[in-house]
Amino acid sequence: MGFREMLQDPTNFEGLTVITDEMLGSLQNELAEMLNELAVVFCKHHISWGITGGNALGAVRNQDFIPWDDDIDINISRRDYARLELIFETELKDRYILKKPGDMYYLYHFPQIHKKNTTYQLLQSDNRANDGIFIDIFIVENTFDNWLLNLIHGLGSTFFLFADSAMRLHACRKTVEKYCVNPRVVKAVRRKNALSLFFRFLPLEKWLYLSDRWFALSKNEASDKVVIPSGAKHFWGERYDRDVILPFVPIVVRQNSWHTLHRVKQY
């Protein structure tokens, strides 16, 4: 169901900003500039990264954004993400904020890099979070070659993702219900909010922190497969042969030298 179908009145966006085509173009330019700046630091510290999702699709097809794309998603391996955390304070903190699962007022199970002195707030976000224009980071995790350990890893990831989702919806329930009109959607929101009762013995930030720790459970850098449990298709839909994702390879986007997945067309 599209976002507009969830609104009480698609012509009344009280409290919301509808992104026009002109604004979208400016946003894409700003995101590209952000990634170019980050790429310099990544290269300096030997942090491998690659655009993914719709960005990878647009890069392969048009060497550009998909026309309606309003974000940038990148993959980084868990090992390189740990390196990013170490160098962020000295290299990037003057212009950017690294938001991590478990940070106060941050509601997501994957990290984001936000640009300071900008404002860009999602519907499911906390007004106290001081959000800006951001780039999503989806961490590429090692997984277990042993089928039983892999099953445990997957089931645990699925559990944590559900807990995260229920608690995030609970945190944003008033905003979400304000803009929902479809009875089926309203019912689903209220049902999931009710299920969050089972998880409220811990704050959302703690659930997100524990999720991130669980995702990183396998330390096997030579596993046959890798997994991106924080991705859109979650653990079971985001398992790939290692060489589909890694190592990242160069690709030209808007005349910029970026990187993407090793076998991006197969992805």
N, C-alpha and C positions, 0 to 999 in steps of 0.2 A: 504494500500500500504506500502510495506517495505521501510526502509530507503535507502537501496541500489538502489531500483528502482527510487528513487528521485534524485540520483546523476547524474551529467553530464557524468561521466565515472567511473563506479564502480572500475576500476583498478587504478584510479588516485585520491588519497585522499589528495591532496595538502591542507595543513593547518589543516588536521584532523589526529587524531591518531586512528588507528583501534586496538581494544582491542583483543589481542590474548588469547588463552585458558590459558596460563601461567599467563598473566596479570590479567585475570578475576579471577583466583584462588587467586592471591595475593590481589586483591580488595575485594573479599568476606571475606578473613581472616581479613583484616583491618577493614571492616565494622562490623564484629562480635566482634572484640576487642573494637571498639568504643561503640557498644551497651552494652557490658559487663561493661565498665566503667560508662556509663550513668545509667545503671540499679542500680548500687550501690548508686548513688546519688538519683535516683528516690525513691528507697526503704527508704533511710534515711529520706526523706521528705514526705513520704507517697503519692507519685505521682503514680497513677495507669496508666498502659500502656499495650499495646498489639500489637504484630506484626500482620500485616494484608495483604490483597492482595496475591500476589504470594509467599511472605514469609510464610504466614499462610498455604498455600497449600503445600509448600515444607516441612514445619514442620510436618504437619499431615501425609504426605505420606512417607517422608524419614528421618525425624528429621534432616534436612539439608536444604541448599539452593536448589531451582530449579537450575539445572546445568547452565542455561544461564542467571540467575538472576544477575543483576549488581547494585542492590540498596537494601536498607532496608526501608520499610514503616512501621510506627507505628501509632496507634490511641491513642489519649489522650483526655479525656473529656475537655470541655471548662473550667470547674472549676479547674481541675488539671493543665491545660496549664497555667492558670493565676498564679498558684503557681510556676510553672517552671520559668516563667518570673521573679518572685520575687527573686528566689534563684540563678538564673543563674550567676549573676555578682560575687557573693561570692564563688560559688562552682565550676564553670566550665569555667569561662572566660579565664583562663590561657592556656587552651588547645583547647577551642572550641569557635565558634562564632554562636550565635543564630540570624538567618536572618528571619525577619518578614515581612509580607505584609505591604508595605508602606515605608520600608527602602530604602534609596538612592541606586540606581543601582540594586536593587533586583527586579526580573521580575515575581515572582510567587505569587499565591493567597493562598498559604499555607506556614507555616514556615518550615525551614530546620535548622539542626544543622551541621555546617561545622567544620572539623578538621583543626586547624592551621598548618602551615608549610607543607601542601600538596597542590597539584594542580589538579583540575578535573573540566573541563569546558564543559558545555552542548552547543549544537549548538545554542539554543535560550537562550543566556545569554549575559551579558554586560562585556566587557573586563576589565572594571574598578572595577568589583565586588569582586575581590580577592577570587575567589571560590576555595574550597578544596573538599576533599571527604566528602560526606554528607549523612545524614539520613533525610528522608522526615517525616513530622508530619502532619497527617490528623486529624483535630479536630472533635471530636464527639459532635454535637450540640443538645441541646434540641429543640423540635419543639412544635407547638401549637396543642392542642387537638381539638380546634374549627376549623371546616372545612374552614371557610372563612379566618381566620387569617393564617391558614396553606397554603391556596392558595396564599395569598399575600406574605407570606414568600418565597414560592417556585418560584413565578413569579419574585419577586425582585432578588432572588439569580440567576435565569437564566439570567436576564438582566445584572447583574453585571459580571457574568462569560463571557458573550459574549463581553461586553465592555473590560474586562481584556484581553481576547484572541485577539481581534482586535488590541488593543494598544500594546500588547506584540509583535505581528507579525509586526506591524509598526516599533517598535524599532529594530527588528532583520531582517527586510525585505531584506537588501542587502546580509546578510549572507545566508539566506534561499534561495533566488533566485540564488545565486552563485552555489549552489549545486543541484538545481532542473533542470531536463531536460524534464520530462513528460509534454506535453503541457497542459493537464488537471489540473495537480498540479500547474503549473505556473499560469494558469488562475485563479484558486481558491485562490492562494496566493495574486494575484494582486486585485482580487475582495474584499477580506477581508481587505486588506490594504486600499482600497478606502473607505470602510465602516467605517474605523477608523476615517475618517474626522468628523463624527458626535460626536466623543468623545474627540477630541484633545483640547477642551477647558479646560480640566484638564490633568495634567501629569499622566503617568501610575502609579507612586507611589501613587498618591491620589486615583485613582480608586481602587487599590489593598487594600489600607487602608479602604476605604468605604465598599468594598466587605466583608472584615473580620468583620467589625462592623455589617453589615447586617446579615451575617451568624449567629452571636451570639445574634440575636434579642430576642429569647425566653429565659426566665430565669426559666422556669418550670422544676425543677430537677426531677419531678415525671411524666413527660409526658409519654403517652403510647408508643410513638415512639421516636426514635432519628434519626438524619440525619447527613450525612457527605457531605455537599454541595461542598466541595473542592475535593472530590474523583473523580475517573475516570469516573463514571457514573452520576456525578453531582447530583443535588438535588433530582429529581424524581426517579432516579435509585439507590439512596443511602439512602432510608428510610427503617428503620428496626424496628421491635418490640424491645423495650428497652433491653429485656433479651437475644436477639440474640448477642448483642455487649457487654453489661455490666452485671455484673462485669467481668473484665478480669480474666482469669484462667491460672495456670502454665502449661508450656509445655517444654519439653526438646528438645533443638536444639544443635547439636554438643556437647553434654554432658554439655551444659550450661542451667541453669534454667531461661528461659524467660517466657513471658506471651503472651496469644493470646485471641481471642474473646471468649465470654462465650459459645456460641453454634457455634463453628467454622465450624463444618461439615454442618450445615444448611446454614451458610453464603456462 
